[in-house]
Amino acid sequence: MADEESGQERTEQASAKRLSEARERGQLPRSRELGTMLLLGGSGITLWSTGSDLVGAIRHTMQHTFVFGRDQITDPAAMMTLLCEGLSAAFSACGPLFIVTVIASIGGSLLLGGLNFSTEAIGFKWDRIDPLQGIARMFSLRSVVELGKALAKFGLLLSCGIGVLYSEFDAIKNLSSLDLQAGIASGLSLSFWTFMAATGGTVVIALIDVPYQWWEHQRTLRMSRQDLREEHKESEGSPHTRRRIRQMQQQMSRRRMMQEIPKADVVITNPTHFAVALRFDPEKMAAPVLIAKGADEVAMRIREIARLHHVTTIEAPPLARAIFRSTKLDHEIPAGLYVAVAQVLAYVFQLRRTTSGGSAPVLPSVLPIPPELQD
C-alpha cells in the first residue's frame, strides 16, 4: 500500500472513487449478525402466527397421504398421485416460512451494503491459500476481535437460554405429569420461547455489530493525504499533461476563431494591443456577435487576416477595449454598447455602398460608451 510504504497515517475519509473501486471488488460492509437476527426473528414470528395451521397441515398429510388400500399399492399412478398431493400440501403449509426466510436472508444484505455482484470477489486468488498469510490472518487484530465477538455471542445466547429455562423450571418438571398431547404442546411452547429469547439476544448483538462493521469498513478504506494526491493526479492527469491539453485546446479554439474572421463585418482595434471582430446579420441576430478577439500577437494576427480578406478595420481604442473585456466569444455584445457599435456598423455599411465618385462617410470621433464598461 502506498500509505504504508510512505509511513503516512490514513486520516482522510475514502473518496468516492475508492468506495466505487471497493464495491467493484465486492468489499462492502456486511454483518452476519444482522442476517441471523432477521432470519431467526422472521422465522419465529412466522411460526408463532402460522404454527397451528402448519401443525394441522402436517397432521392431515400424515393421516391421508400414508393411508392407502391394497388397490392403490399396486397402482403406480395412484401412488404418484398421493405423493404429489402430499408434497403439494407440505409446500403449501411451509410456504410462508420459506418466503420469510428468503426475504430475511436477502434483507440483511440490502440493509447494510446493498446487493452487489462482483466477479473479482469470486475469482481465484493465490493469497487465499498462502499459508503464511493465513497464519498472519489468524493472529491479526481482526481475528482477535472476531474471537471476542464469538465468545460474547456464545455467552449472551447461553444466558438467554438458561434464563428462560430457569424461569420455566416448574413447567419443565410438570411435563412428565401431563398427558401426551398436552406434554407435546407444553414442550413446544417452552422450545419456542427459548428460541425467541435467543433471537432477542441476536438483536442486541446486531445492534452492536452493525455500527462496528460500518466503522471497520470506513476505517479500512481510509486514505492518507498522499493517496488523495495520487488519486487526483491519476484522475486529472499530471500538471504537465493538463497544461499540454489546455494548450492544445487553446490552439484549436484560436484556429477556429481565425477561420471566422473573413465572415466579420468589421474589426475594431486599439490599434495595436487589442482587436475584436464583429458580425451582424439582422435576419438571424438580435445584436452583433463577437466572433474573434485577441491581444498583442493574436490581435496582430486578426488584423493581418482581416486585411487579407478585405474586412474593414477601424481604430476605436475605447470601444475595442470595452468589447474585449465585456464580451465572450460567440456572444452578443452588451446592451450598453449597442449605440456605439450601431454607429460603427452604419459607417461600415455606408462605406460599402459608397461609389468611387461619392463622398466617403465620416465615423463619429467620440463613440458613446457607458462608464461601467470603460477602463
ChimeraX attribute file (.defattr): number of C-alpha atoms within 10 A of each C-alpha:
attribute: neighborCount
match mode: 1-to-1
recipient: residues
	/A:1	7
	/A:2	12
	/A:3	15
	/A:4	10
	/A:5	7
	/A:6	11
	/A:7	10
	/A:8	14
	/A:9	13
	/A:10	18
	/A:11	11
	/A:12	14
	/A:13	17
	/A:14	19
	/A:15	15
	/A:16	9
	/A:17	12
	/A:18	16
	/A:19	17
	/A:20	13
	/A:21	12
	/A:22	14
	/A:23	17
	/A:24	16
	/A:25	17
	/A:26	18
	/A:27	18
	/A:28	20
	/A:29	19
	/A:30	20
	/A:31	20
	/A:32	14
	/A:33	20
	/A:34	25
	/A:35	22
	/A:36	19
	/A:37	24
	/A:38	23
	/A:39	21
	/A:40	20
	/A:41	22
	/A:42	21
	/A:43	20
	/A:44	19
	/A:45	14
	/A:46	17
	/A:47	17
	/A:48	12
	/A:49	10
	/A:50	15
	/A:51	16
	/A:52	11
	/A:53	13
	/A:54	19
	/A:55	12
	/A:56	12
	/A:57	19
	/A:58	16
	/A:59	12
	/A:60	14
	/A:61	19
	/A:62	12
	/A:63	11
	/A:64	12
	/A:65	18
	/A:66	12
	/A:67	10
	/A:68	13
	/A:69	8
	/A:70	7
	/A:71	10
	/A:72	15
	/A:73	11
	/A:74	10
	/A:75	10
	/A:76	11
	/A:77	11
	/A:78	14
	/A:79	17
	/A:80	12
	/A:81	13
	/A:82	19
	/A:83	14
	/A:84	13
	/A:85	15
	/A:86	20
	/A:87	14
	/A:88	13
	/A:89	17
	/A:90	16
	/A:91	14
	/A:92	14
	/A:93	19
	/A:94	18
	/A:95	12
	/A:96	15
	/A:97	20
	/A:98	15
	/A:99	14
	/A:100	17
	/A:101	18
	/A:102	12
	/A:103	13
	/A:104	22
	/A:105	19
	/A:106	15
	/A:107	17
	/A:108	22
	/A:109	19
	/A:110	14
	/A:111	14
	/A:112	18
	/A:113	16
	/A:114	13
	/A:115	13
	/A:116	13
	/A:117	11
	/A:118	12
	/A:119	10
	/A:120	12
	/A:121	13
	/A:122	10
	/A:123	8
	/A:124	10
	/A:125	10
	/A:126	6
	/A:127	10
	/A:128	10
	/A:129	10
	/A:130	11
	/A:131	10
	/A:132	11
	/A:133	11
	/A:134	13
	/A:135	10
	/A:136	12
	/A:137	13
	/A:138	12
	/A:139	10
	/A:140	11
	/A:141	11
	/A:142	12
	/A:143	13
	/A:144	13
	/A:145	11
	/A:146	11
	/A:147	12
	/A:148	12
	/A:149	15
	/A:150	12
	/A:151	12
	/A:152	13
	/A:153	17
	/A:154	13
	/A:155	13
	/A:156	18
	/A:157	21
	/A:158	14
	/A:159	15
	/A:160	20
	/A:161	19
	/A:162	15
	/A:163	14
	/A:164	18
	/A:165	17
	/A:166	12
	/A:167	10
	/A:168	14
	/A:169	11
	/A:170	10
	/A:171	14
	/A:172	15
	/A:173	9
	/A:174	11
	/A:175	16
	/A:176	10
	/A:177	9
	/A:178	12
	/A:179	9
	/A:180	11
	/A:181	9
	/A:182	12
	/A:183	16
	/A:184	13
	/A:185	13
	/A:186	17
	/A:187	14
	/A:188	12
	/A:189	13
	/A:190	17
	/A:191	15
	/A:192	15
	/A:193	16
	/A:194	20
	/A:195	19
	/A:196	20
	/A:197	20
	/A:198	22
	/A:199	23
	/A:200	18
	/A:201	21
	/A:202	24
	/A:203	19
	/A:204	15
	/A:205	20
	/A:206	20
	/A:207	13
	/A:208	14
	/A:209	19
	/A:210	19
	/A:211	14
	/A:212	14
	/A:213	17
	/A:214	17
	/A:215	12
	/A:216	14
	/A:217	16
	/A:218	16
	/A:219	15
	/A:220	12
	/A:221	16
	/A:222	20
	/A:223	21
	/A:224	20
	/A:225	16
	/A:226	15
	/A:227	20
	/A:228	16
	/A:229	11
	/A:230	15
	/A:231	15
	/A:232	13
	/A:233	13
	/A:234	10
	/A:235	10
	/A:236	11
	/A:237	14
	/A:238	13
	/A:239	10
	/A:240	9
	/A:241	11
	/A:242	13
	/A:243	12
	/A:244	12
	/A:245	13
	/A:246	12
	/A:247	12
	/A:248	12
	/A:249	12
	/A:250	12
	/A:251	12
	/A:252	12
	/A:253	12
	/A:254	16
	/A:255	11
	/A:256	13
	/A:257	18
	/A:258	20
	/A:259	13
	/A:260	16
	/A:261	24
	/A:262	18
	/A:263	16
	/A:264	20
	/A:265	20
	/A:266	24
	/A:267	26
	/A:268	26
	/A:269	28
	/A:270	19
	/A:271	17
	/A:272	14
	/A:273	16
	/A:274	23
	/A:275	30
	/A:276	29
	/A:277	34
	/A:278	24
	/A:279	23
	/A:280	19
	/A:281	11
	/A:282	9
	/A:283	6
	/A:284	7
	/A:285	11
	/A:286	10
	/A:287	18
	/A:288	23
	/A:289	21
	/A:290	22
	/A:291	23
	/A:292	26
	/A:293	27
	/A:294	20
	/A:295	18
	/A:296	14
	/A:297	12
	/A:298	17
	/A:299	21
	/A:300	18
	/A:301	15
	/A:302	25
	/A:303	25
	/A:304	13
	/A:305	16
	/A:306	22
	/A:307	14
	/A:308	9
	/A:309	12
	/A:310	12
	/A:311	20
	/A:312	18
	/A:313	19
	/A:314	18
	/A:315	14
	/A:316	19
	/A:317	16
	/A:318	19
	/A:319	23
	/A:320	22
	/A:321	21
	/A:322	20
	/A:323	25
	/A:324	23
	/A:325	12
	/A:326	13
	/A:327	16
	/A:328	15
	/A:329	15
	/A:330	14
	/A:331	12
	/A:332	20
	/A:333	21
	/A:334	15
	/A:335	9
	/A:336	14
	/A:337	19
	/A:338	16
	/A:339	13
	/A:340	17
	/A:341	22
	/A:342	15
	/A:343	14
	/A:344	20
	/A:345	19
	/A:346	14
	/A:347	17
	/A:348	21
	/A:349	14
	/A:350	14
	/A:351	16
	/A:352	12
	/A:353	11
	/A:354	13
	/A:355	10
	/A:356	7
	/A:357	6
	/A:358	8
	/A:359	9
	/A:360	14
	/A:361	15
	/A:362	10
	/A:363	16
	/A:364	11
	/A:365	7
	/A:366	10
	/A:367	17
	/A:368	16
	/A:369	17
	/A:370	12
	/A:371	8
	/A:372	9
	/A:373	16
	/A:374	13
	/A:375	8
